[in-house]
Amino acid sequence: MQRSVALLAVCLIGTFPALPQTSTVPGPSDTPKISTTGSPLTRPYHAPAVNEPHFQNSPRTYELIRAGTLYLSLQDAIALALENNLDIQLQRYTVPIAATDLKRAKGGGLLRGLVYSVNELPQGIGGPGSPLLTTVGGAAPATQISANAADLAVITESQSNLLINSPIPASTGTAIPAFDPALNGTAGYQHTSTIETSVFSQGVPNFVEGSENGTIGYSQGFSTGATVSATYDLSRNVTDALRYDYNPFLTASLGITVDQPLLRGFGIDLNRRFIHIAQNQVRISRLIFNQQLIDTISAVIRLYWDLVALNSDVRVKEEAVSAAKRLYEDNKSQVEVGTLAPLQLTQAAAEVARSNQDLINSQSLVAQQELILKNVLTKSGGGDPMLDSVHLMPIDTIQIPPAEDLPGVEQLIAEAFQNRPDLAQYQIQIANAGLQLNGSKNELLPQLDVIGSASNGAFAGTVNALAPPAGSVRAPIPPLIGGSGTLWEQILQRDYPNYSLGIQLTLPLRNRVAQADVTRDELQLRQSQVRLRQAQNEVRAEVQNALLAVQRARASYDAAVETRKLQEEALDAERERLAVGESTSFQVIQFQRDLEQARSSEVIAQDDYAKARAALDRSLGRTLTSNHILVDQAYTGVVTAPHSPLPAPK
């Protein structure tokens, strides 16, 4: 059977001239791009723009079409998935989303977190519970129509969650300072009128004063937990007071204040923990993208081989129809000459009808599988009129090696532990949980801060031009006469310094909130460690099961080939007996059905073997390397690999 299928494929493709292998013109990149506008001074106040996704299929999608048929090799199917699959496109956004958390952490903000789910492609028609024939002769399954939720499993996606930490977030722990510096300023004007009850205070009965004030400040937090603020304050006052020696006059102050925690909130690693967690999340986002690639490509391989098997099964049913028709014609001739009873002609006609129904069912399953693959390999699904009527024709055949050459199971398990991205990101999640636990533990410490400040004051003005009250004499000090220059001279020379140094202590007497947070965070960390062991055990079982599946599929295929050969010999012998009158049409029909069953079983065994090998690659984390997939190209969605040679009409 395998040789005949291969010969048929060679003959079919040999009738068309092969196109040269040329690189496909790449389409636009699917990489999310974040652009900013404005100058360096105004950029912090502009919202970054993210490019919109485009939903045009890649040029490769249409280059593979010849005369209404999309000829598809396995590598072409993989390339189309990398270029068009929306699950992969969706996961491309995870990496820049993680980068925004890193940017947020560097500014001193809390993290918003990641989504750890990946999408699983539909099972397809040839998935678990495959309707490929396992019995014939009236027991063939009817054409499947998705009419209820159970039937929809073959065409709908599912999700798997890669989150190993608790979905309930850990406590935020000790607050960290804002690392982004900030400038602040105020400006104002004030006018006051004060009724004086004695002229001896200001020299006037109605004291009028106008003041202009401006303040500019700078504040920033640092990794040690310290916060630093600097402030420059300037005031200008004009009055009608007669007793003032200076009018108008300026006052200024330049000061700095430092608040440094010594217990709670102290430490570079502590205050940069969210940055470390965000950096780990960037690594996790890339591993999640890799896992999505593995899941999607592995499913594409499964769906592709199912389509190959379904097409092979159609050829089996076509051969069964031809055999039934030949038997009918032979019986008809014998009935006409009176050497065969009419009942046997009726039996042969019934067999033609039954085999035709089987063929129609198999053709319908192929159409359903094509529809699923179109949705997986294109962005438009069935919404592109050009692709809606196109048939998919797989040009690769399932190749089964003469013998298996697989290493021992322990070596395979070690390979899986080293290569699988889900296990790698589980480890990073646990490391992040440990960083969060350190922040929670620090919250238990008393609050002990050292607060220091230093400032320099200044005063300058002009001699009051108003006449002093009778009997009084003005005595302005020359160093204070002047303007802004005099102010800065006094500030820089520190003529009027002010200092303060203090300690602030807050001692919780019970601290139950912090203790509860630490206990819960540690309990959740222990849960994550248990889940990691569960995941490792599941990987070990998955590898063992995948290896057994390959071995079982190989044995099943060998048995199916042998069964098919014996059934062919038995049918030939029964036909010879019928020709000499030693058998009946009913017996020949039974042998034909047995051969049809054997050929379908061989097709199923081939498909099972191909999918078992793909499942083994997936369990080992080698799907990408086995299929020569470059992650960088997959991330951009621009695959430069050439497509396979395609048949073209004469």
Disulfide bonds with the S-S distance in Angstrom:
none
